[in-house]
Amino acid sequence: MQGVGFRYYTKQKADGLGLVGTVKNVSDGSVQIKAVGEKSTLLEFITWCHIGPTTALVESLIYDTVPAHDYEGFEILR
């Protein structure tokens, strides 16, 4: 979902939860999020991602567990 501030609100949510990682728009119109944190916090974040900000319509969510990266914060990528 692009054009509704999804990346901005995702960063706000991730920062509020103390997560690190990245969020970026993908050319197919989707948004890719990579997040690192405690399992319970990540589950809370995933729950939020199913809904997103009030301006968004989340049609589907696909997630996977991958090896963690050393991010310094949560960044919006272009």
C-alpha positions, -999 to +999 in steps of 0.1 A: +000+000+000+017+032-012+007+068-010-009+067+024+020+072+047+024+035+055+063+037+057+061+068+081+035+051+104+054+018+103+086+036+115+066+053+142+052+020+154+086+002+152+103+031+171+076+030+198+082-008+202+120-005+202+125-024+170+152-019+145+151-026+107+139-010+075+107-003+055+105+005+018+081+007-011+085-020-037+079-015-074+048-039-074+030-015-050+037-035-019+058-025+011+087-045+024+095-044+061+125-060+079+123-058+116+145-071+145+135-074+181+122-097+208+097-123+197+068-109+217+074-074+204+077-087+168+044-105+172+028-072+184+043-054+154+030-081+130-005-077+145-003-040+138+010-046+103-022-066+095-042-034+101-017-006+094-025+031+098-061+043+094-052+056+060-042+022+046-060-008+033-039-039+040-050-066+016-025-093+027+006-099+048+033-123+042+061-128+067+090-151+073+117-155+099+152-148+085+186-143+102+188-110+120+209-081+107+227-054+128+205-024+122+213+008+142+177+020+142+145+017+121+150+034+087+127+044+058+144+034+026+137+051-007 
